[in-house]
Amino acid sequence: MNWRGQPLTSHEVIVDLIAATETQSGMKVKARLDKGKYPTKLNVSDEEMASLCLKPHSFHGDWNYTLKHRRP
């Protein structure tokens, strides 16, 4: 709800909006920007993908899923 109508103009704005999130039950979110360098354009083989145990969520399971322990 707190993102509605707020332009996402910088990383700081995004992190601050995430950190301002609070649920009705009182859960508060902590957020910080990770400025680490990570490799890009890595290829994952079909075998590696098949070895993952992904459990899709009911809402947009192609985007939202739980990664469980690797299959033996």
N, C-alpha and C positions, 0 to 999 in steps of 0.2 A: 504494500500500500504506500510506503513512503517513497517509492521510486516514481510514482505517477506524476507526469508533468515536469519532472526534474531532468534537465539536460545533462547527459553524461559527458562532461567536457574534459575531464582529466582522470587519471588514475586515482588521485586523491579524493575527488568527488565520489567516485565509485566505491572506494574502500570506506569512506565516511558513511555513505548511504547503507552499505552492507552492515557496518558496525552499529548503526542506529536502529537496526531491526530488533524488535521485541515481540514475542508472542503474547496472546491473551493470557496464557498461563504464567507468564513472567520470565520465560527463557530469554536470555540476552545473548547476542552474537558478538564475538570478538573477531576483528579482521585486521590484517596488515598486508602491505604490499610486499611480495617476494620479488626482489630485484635480481635473483639468481640467473645465471646464464645456463640454458639448457639446449641440448642438441635438437636440431630441427630436421625435417625431411627424412626421418627414420622409416624404414620399410619393415612391416611386420608380415611374416610369411603366413600363408594359409594354415600351415601346421601349427604355428604359434597361436593364431587366433582360435583354432579348433581346440587347443589345449586349455583355453580359458573357460571358466565356468561362470558365464554371465547370466544373471536372472533378471529379465526385463521387468520394469515396473508396469503397472496397469495403465498409467498415463504416459504416453510417448515413450514406450519401451525401447525404441531405437535410440533415444537420447538419454533416458534415465534407466539405470540398471544397477544391480548390486554385483560386485565382483567377489565371488566366493573362492575358496581354496582351489588350486589347480587340480584338474582331473589327474588321476594316477596313470 
